[in-house]
Amino acid sequence: MEEEIVNKVAQSSLVIFDLEDYYPTEERVVLDISQWLFQGFILKEKEFRDALKNFDFTVYQDKLVAITCSTDAILPSWAFMLVSSYVQPFAKTVVQGSQDQLMITYYQQLIDKLDFSAYDNQPVIIKGCSKKPIPEEGYVMATQKMMNHARSIMFGEACSAVPIFKRKK
């Protein structure tokens, strides 16, 4: 007599929360402001402002943009602020920093907007093992917000989850 194989994971009340479901579909780009500096290093204010006025920022329409400077130029804060004022009307998100910082900001904004009430008093697994590069900070942010809702939180896959949090009774 053969014994039937039962998928206990499928029968459990575990709810999966997968950050990969929210991975951005928009193009992520780095905007290097050294292109508008004299010899890539020196900010000449008039020339810098003129270059920005004459640049077509529509190329950043609906993109996620990280503003950075690839050279060792010492720049005032207002340089990045000024560039962002030109990019913002077109881009979905603008940050100063690397693509990694852009992704952290993206997930922070996303998690701040998500309604976690569907996870109220539920056992939740925050899915790990993503195929896409989810920033670790995204998992931390999701955990913090999920703690206000879930009965318990685990990380990983249902077959090998690591306990993270359990609400006290």
C-alpha positions as CSV (number, residue, x, y, z in Angstrom):
1,M,0.0,0.0,0.0
2,E,1.4,3.3,-1.1
3,E,1.4,6.2,1.4
4,E,0.0,9.5,0.0
5,I,2.5,12.4,0.0
6,V,0.9,15.4,1.6
7,N,2.1,19.0,1.0
8,K,1.9,20.4,4.5
9,V,3.3,23.8,3.4
10,A,0.4,24.2,0.9
11,Q,-2.1,23.3,3.7
12,S,-0.6,25.6,6.3
13,S,-1.9,29.1,7.0
14,L,1.4,30.7,6.2
15,V,1.2,33.9,4.2
16,I,4.2,34.7,1.9
17,F,5.4,38.3,1.5
18,D,7.8,38.5,-1.4
19,L,9.8,41.8,-2.0
20,E,10.6,40.5,-5.4
21,D,7.0,41.0,-6.4
22,Y,7.6,44.7,-6.0
23,Y,10.9,44.9,-7.9
24,P,11.0,48.0,-10.0
25,T,10.1,47.6,-13.7
26,E,11.4,51.2,-14.4
27,E,14.8,51.6,-15.8
28,R,17.5,52.5,-13.2
29,V,20.2,55.0,-14.3
30,V,23.1,56.8,-12.9
31,L,23.4,60.5,-13.8
32,D,27.1,61.5,-13.5
33,I,27.4,65.3,-13.0
34,S,31.1,65.3,-13.8
35,Q,30.0,65.7,-17.5
36,W,29.2,69.3,-16.6
37,L,32.4,70.1,-14.7
38,F,35.4,71.8,-16.2
39,Q,37.8,69.0,-17.0
40,G,35.5,66.8,-14.9
41,F,36.7,68.3,-11.7
42,I,36.0,72.0,-11.4
43,L,32.6,73.5,-10.9
44,K,32.3,76.9,-12.6
45,E,28.9,78.0,-11.5
46,K,27.9,80.0,-14.6
47,E,29.0,77.3,-17.1
48,F,27.5,74.6,-14.8
49,R,24.1,76.3,-14.7
50,D,24.2,77.0,-18.5
51,A,25.0,73.3,-19.2
52,L,22.1,72.2,-17.1
53,K,19.7,74.7,-18.8
54,N,20.7,73.3,-22.2
55,F,20.6,69.6,-21.4
56,D,17.5,67.6,-22.4
57,F,16.4,66.0,-19.1
58,T,13.4,64.3,-20.8
59,V,15.7,61.3,-21.3
60,Y,15.0,60.6,-17.6
61,Q,11.3,60.4,-18.1
62,D,9.8,57.7,-15.8
63,K,13.2,56.4,-14.7
64,L,14.8,55.9,-11.3
65,V,17.8,58.2,-11.2
66,A,20.9,58.1,-9.0
67,I,22.8,61.4,-9.2
68,T,26.5,60.9,-8.6
69,C,29.9,62.3,-9.5
70,S,32.4,59.7,-10.8
71,T,35.5,62.0,-10.2
72,D,37.1,63.1,-7.0
73,A,35.7,66.6,-7.5
74,I,34.9,68.5,-4.3
75,L,31.4,69.8,-4.9
76,P,29.0,72.0,-2.8
77,S,25.7,70.4,-1.8
78,W,23.8,72.8,-4.0
79,A,25.3,71.2,-7.1
80,F,23.4,68.0,-6.5
81,M,20.4,69.9,-5.4
82,L,20.4,72.0,-8.6
83,V,20.8,68.9,-10.8
84,S,17.9,67.2,-9.0
85,S,15.7,70.2,-9.6
86,Y,16.1,69.6,-13.3
87,V,15.7,65.8,-13.2
88,Q,12.7,65.7,-10.8
89,P,10.0,66.8,-13.2
90,F,10.7,63.8,-15.4
91,A,12.0,61.0,-13.2
92,K,9.9,58.7,-10.9
93,T,12.6,58.8,-8.2
94,V,15.8,60.8,-7.7
95,V,18.5,60.2,-5.1
96,Q,22.0,61.4,-4.6
97,G,24.3,58.4,-4.5
98,S,24.8,55.0,-6.0
99,Q,22.4,52.5,-7.6
100,D,22.5,50.6,-4.3
101,Q,21.3,53.8,-2.5
102,L,18.6,54.2,-5.2
103,M,17.3,50.7,-4.6
104,I,17.2,51.3,-0.8
105,T,15.3,54.5,-1.3
106,Y,12.9,52.8,-3.8
107,Y,12.1,50.1,-1.3
108,Q,11.7,52.6,1.6
109,Q,9.2,54.5,-0.4
110,L,7.4,51.4,-1.5
111,I,7.2,49.9,2.0
112,D,6.0,53.2,3.5
113,K,3.1,53.1,1.0
114,L,2.1,49.4,1.3
115,D,-0.9,48.4,3.3
116,F,0.1,45.6,5.6
117,S,-3.3,45.1,7.1
118,A,-3.9,41.9,5.1
119,Y,-1.2,40.4,7.3
120,D,-3.0,41.2,10.6
121,N,-2.6,38.3,13.0
122,Q,-1.2,36.0,10.3
123,P,1.9,33.8,10.4
124,V,4.1,35.4,7.6
125,I,7.2,34.3,5.8
126,I,9.2,37.1,4.3
127,K,10.5,35.2,1.3
128,G,14.2,35.0,0.8
129,C,16.3,33.5,-2.0
130,S,15.3,36.1,-4.6
131,K,16.4,35.9,-8.2
132,K,16.6,39.7,-8.3
133,P,19.0,41.8,-6.1
134,I,16.8,43.0,-3.3
135,P,18.7,45.2,-0.9
136,E,19.1,43.7,2.6
137,E,17.7,47.0,4.0
138,G,14.4,46.2,2.2
139,Y,14.1,43.1,4.3
140,V,14.8,45.0,7.5
141,M,12.2,47.7,6.6
142,A,9.6,45.1,5.7
143,T,10.2,43.3,9.0
144,Q,9.8,46.5,11.0
145,K,6.5,47.3,9.3
146,M,5.2,43.7,9.3
147,M,5.8,43.5,13.1
148,N,2.9,45.8,13.6
149,H,0.6,43.3,11.9
150,A,1.8,39.7,11.8
151,R,1.4,37.2,14.5
152,S,4.8,35.8,13.6
153,I,7.4,36.5,11.0
154,M,9.9,34.0,9.5
155,F,12.5,34.5,6.8
156,G,13.4,32.2,3.9
157,E,11.3,29.5,2.4
158,A,8.5,27.5,4.0
159,C,10.6,24.4,4.0
160,S,13.5,26.1,5.8
161,A,12.4,29.3,7.4
162,V,14.2,31.1,10.2
163,P,12.1,32.5,13.0
164,I,12.4,36.3,13.3
165,F,9.5,37.5,15.4
166,K,6.6,36.1,17.4
167,R,3.9,38.3,19.0
168,K,3.5,37.8,22.7
169,K,0.1,36.5,23.8
